Amino acid sequence: LSKHDAYSSKKQASIANSRSFSNFNQKGSRAMAAVVERIVVNNLYLMRVVPVQVLGIYSWQNKPEKTLCYARSPRIPQIVLEEKKKTSMSFFGLFSRAMHWSFWLLPVAAWGPFALSLGGKIERMWWKHLIFAVRRCGPVWTKLGQWAACRPDLLPARACRELETLQHRGGQKHSAAETEATLISCLGKEWHKNYSVFEAIGSGVIAQVHRGIRLSDNKALAFKLVHPRVRVQLEQDLIALAAGVSLLETLVPALAEWYDPSGALTQFAKSIRASVSMEKEAANLRRLRTNCGTGVALPEPILSLDNGAHSILIETLEAGLPLAHAIRELTQENMSAEYQTARSVLARRGLHCLLKMLFIDNFCHADVRFSFLFN
């Protein structure tokens, strides 16, 4: 079907007589089509292409133009802007967000060619400036930087190495008062009777991890607390970024036709929204533990809670080694026989886990950050 034949608005679809398609539906047909829809969000006209199940094609009042009547599948991914009904941004909000990004990124772009051409200390200063600016732009840009660090097929090796810093120090720590507020909101005012929470051992883009113990048995635990206001920042950044992508597709139609940046942004938004839910993360971790069996040590979820304003995940604290460090240690030249054996064992176990997740479990661990090796 062409775009003209496939286009159908809600008004046109409501005109269709369902009796005309009774025979069509009884045949059990699963014909699919690509439907181009136009929606209006914050006074912006956006186009999207979604796959649908065809119910029938009819002509209205004997006109040659044909209209497609379709049913949307509940599994069809929605465009990022349509999903947000709670968080809305006016034109001023979009403009202010764009100015915020420009304030941090334009200076980096301005002296980037000069610094990269000189190299040496000037280039290293520019990379530090870039990392600092990306972190200041918000969680969405930091996540994009983490993703870029994992794509040596798209970016130079030097860029991937420098952006890797975002994977280890992607987020800023929130204050002790905010940590206390999250614990009270999720565990109650008397949480001190059951747990002791110590210093933060790490802070990412979405959450901050604290070391702690359970007082009943002195069990070592890890407390993962979602940063305050991170949900609002995510939604604002995604809305502003989607508006920019829509404008880019309008100015460069070939980009939308061949690369589908809106679709890529929708998938990215779905993943980053899921990472904010600690209950979903706990459920996925339990499933991963079940699939891996007793041969792999993974953190065990103890408690998870999402109450809208705050989220927490309490799990067992496991000793681990960053995978990036292990790879560097095991890829050096002139390694000893012990290191060569360890590399072989690591490769076999890693390949086994990957193939099992892909072909047997159909459930994979995927993260834009490097994972950890657990004993």
Secondary structure, DSSP 8 states (H G I E B T S, - for coil): --HHHH---HHHHHHS-GGGGHHHHHTT---EEEEEEEEEETTEEEEEEEEEEEEEEEESTT-S-EEEEEE--TTS---HHHH-SSS---HHHHHHHHHHHHHHHHHHHHHHHHHHHH-HHHHHHHHHHHHHHHHHT-HHHHHHHHHHHT-TTTS-HHHHHHHTHHHHS-S----HHHHHHHHHHHH-TTGGGTEEEEEEEEE-SSEEEEEEEETTTTEEEEEEEE-TTHHHHHHHHHHHHHHHHHHHHHH-HHHHHHT-HHHHHHHHHHHHHHTT-HHHHHHHHHHHHHHHGGGS----EEEEEE-SS-EEEEEE---EEEHHHHHHHTT-SS--HHHHHHHHHHHHHHHHHHHHIIIII------SS--EEE-
